[in-house]
Amino acid sequence: MTFKKHICIALSGITAAVCLAQINPALAIDNRIDQIRPDAPELAAYGRYPVGVTTLQVSNPGQLDILNAKPDEAIPRYNRPLTLEIWYPAVAADHSPSATTFRTFLRDGKTEVTLTGKAVRDAAAEKNAGVFPLVIVSHGYPGNRFLLSHLTENLASKGYVVVAIDHTDSTFHEFKNFSSTLLNRSLDQLFVLNQMALLNEQDNTGKLTGIIDAANTALIGYSMGGYGVLNSLGAGVSAKSVSAPTVPNGALQSRAANDPRYLASIDKRIKAAVAFAPWGWNAGLWDTQALAAIKTPLFYIAGSADDVSGYSPGVRNLFESSINTGRYLLTFENANHSAGAPIPAPKESWQAVPTLKRIPAESYIDAVWDNTRMNNVSQHFVTAFLGKYLKHDDSMDAFLALTENAKDGKWSTDESGNKKPDHTYWKGFPARTAVGLKLEYLPAATSQKQ
C-alpha cells in the first residue's frame, strides 16, 4: 500500500473517499442521479424505455455580445456557443455498456465530480414508437446542464426527448456578469427549440432523426431558468427593468412586453411549461399585465421559505398573476430556493473550498427537506403534468385534482386495502407520505382563489 493510501485511510468519511478518488479514479464517489426512495409517489418511478444520452455543441450566430458592450456604442455581436446534453428513449441491447458517468463542476467552478445514472452514452434510439415530445431544461444562475439530471433522465425513460442546456456565461465553471443571463436565457431556450427541430430532420449521425416532436414542446426552468421560461412564454420584461443599468445600452428592450421583436419570438410549439422557483418578481422584472400575456399551461414549484426568488411576495404572485392560463402551484412547506429542482448534493460538495464562503453543497441542499425526497415528488408531478398536456393522457387528471393541503387528505381503506368512498388521500402517495405539500390550481381568467 502506498504512503498516499495510508494517509487517505487515516482520514474518515467523505474526506477519505475524495482522497482515494484522487489517487485512483476507479475509487470515485458514486453520486447517483437516479435514486427513487421506497416512499416515493407512484409516478416518480422510471418509465419503460431504456435511456440514451448524447452531447451536442451548437452555436447561435449574430448574438449581442453584451459583456463587451460600451456606453453609447453599438453592441458587438458574436456566435454564442451552447453545450447541450440530450437524453432520449433508447433500444435495449443484448450487451449494453455500463451506464454513463457525467463529469461536471461544483459551485466553485474548479472541483470536478462524477455523476452516475441509468443512461447509456450514444445508445441506439427507439425508432419504432413514433415521435416523442420535446422537453427543454434550463438551469439556474449559476448552474449546469446536469443540475436537474434526475428529472431529465427520468422523463426520457417515459417517452420524451429531453435536452438540457449549458447556458454560456452562467455555468459553475464559466460564471460571468449577470447581464448575459438576463438577456440570453430565453433566447437560448428558443434557439435550442429550433435546433432540435432541425436535428429531427437532419441529424448527421442519424441517431435522433425522426423521433423528436418539436411541435409538441415543454420548457422546464429553475430559478433564472424559470425566469427564462416565463419570458419565452409571453411575459415580456417591464420598462423598469429595460431602463435599469444591469443590461447596458437598453439591450433588454428586445425581450420587453409589446416590443415587436419580442412578440414575434413567442413560439406556439411550446404547449406546457414547468417553472421551479422562477426569479424576477421581487426585482420588478414583470408586472401583472405582462404575466397576463401567458396562455400556456404552467406548473409552478416553490418552497414557502424561498429567500432568493421569494414566495409571498414572489412565486405566489407569479402564479396568481398568470390569469390567462390554467396553472398549478406546488409548494414544499418550509423549503427554501432548492425546492424540488437540484440533484442530491454530490458527496464532494460537503467539503469546504477556499474560494467560497459557504460549502458547495448549499447550491443543492435544503435545511428541512431531503433532496431525493423532493426530486421524487417533482418527478411525480412533472410526469402527471406533461402527461396531461403533451401526451393528452386523461388518466393523469387524477394525480392533479387533489385536496389542496396534503395533510387534509384522508386515508380510508377496508380490511382488504380497497379505498372507501371517503378516501381523499393524494393519489399515488403511499399512506403517511403526503405531508408538507400543497397543490393549488387556478383556471384561466382567475387571479386568486374565490
Salt bridges, closest charged atoms under 4 A:
ASP30 OD1 - ARG32 NH1 3.91
ASP34 OD2 - ARG32 NH2 2.68
ASP34 OD2 - LYS118 NZ 3.43
ASP39 OD2 - ARG37 NH2 2.65
GLU85 OE2 - ARG121 NH2 3.06
GLU85 OE1 - ARG145 NE 2.78
GLU112 OE2 - ARG103 NE 3.96
ASP122 OD1 - LYS207 NZ 3.53
ASP166 OD2 - ARG145 NH1 2.69
ASP169 OD2 - ARG80 NH1 3.48
ASP188 OD1 - ARG80 NE 2.83
ASP188 OD2 - HIS167 ND1 2.85
ASP259 OD1 - ARG261 NE 3.04
ASP267 OD2 - ARG269 NH2 2.65
ASP306 OD2 - HIS337 ND1 2.94
GLU320 OE2 - ARG316 NH1 3.55
GLU362 OE1 - ARG358 NH1 3.84
ASP370 OD2 - ARG37 NH1 3.12
ASP397 OD1 - LYS388 NZ 2.59
GLU404 OE2 - LYS438 NZ 3.84
GLU404 OE2 - LYS449 NZ 3.07
ASP422 OD2 - LYS410 NZ 2.57
GLU440 OE2 - ARG316 NH2 2.37
GLU440 OE1 - LYS449 NZ 3.09
